[in-house]
Amino acid sequence: MSTEQDSLLGAHEIRVRLGGVSRQRAYQITSRRDFPEPVADLAQGKVWRTVDVEKWLGVHRPDQAHSAIQAS
């Protein structure tokens, strides 16, 4: 059984959490030094822990963090 603590997000889910930004903008954001490190780099792309991304959103994009929590 998966929990929020051990769930993962790919680039598409991060784009959605960021309000539907472009792939290029999502890449720019996920490449920032202050963005969480991915937990794996798979053939399909990088994946991040949901809790790490949500914490980052809470600090750097509070409007998107609030929207993502309400949509859950």
N, C-alpha and C positions, 0 to 999 in steps of 0.2 A: 504494500500500500504506500503510495507516494504522499508526502506531505509538502506543504509550502517550503519547509526548511530544506528539503532535499530535491525540490523540483528545479528544472533547468529551463533556460530560455535561449533560443537561437536568435539570429539576426532579425528574422521576420517578427518574432514576438517583441523584440526590443523596439523595432520600428513602430509597431502598434502602440506600445507603452509610451513612446515619445510623441504620440499624436499623429502618426501616419507620415513621418518624415521620409524622404527619399532614401534609397539604399546608400547613396554617396554620403548623405548627411549622417546616417546611422553609423557608417564606417568612421567618419570623422569623430563622432562622439565616442564610439567604443575604442578608438585609438588614443584618446586623451590619457595623459598620465594619471589623472585622478579617477578614471573610470575603473571599476573592478577588473581584475585579471580574469580571463576565461579559465574555466576549470579543465577544459579539453579543447583540442583543435582536431576535429574529426574531418573525414573526407567531405562531409556536407557543410562544414564550416565550424566556427568557434561556438562554444556554449558557455553560458554563465549561470551561476547560482541565482535563482530568483530573489532570494533574500538580499544578496549583495547588490543587485540591480535596483531593487526597491529602496534600499537604504540610500543609494546614490541619488535616485530620483527624488527622494524626500529632501535632500540637501540642495541639489542643483536644479531640479525641475519640480517644485512642489505642486504645481497645477496638474502635471501629468501623473504624479504619484497619487494624488487624490482621486483623479479620474479612474486610474487603473484599479484602485481599491474598491471604488463604487461599482465598477463593471464586473468585478469578481463575484 
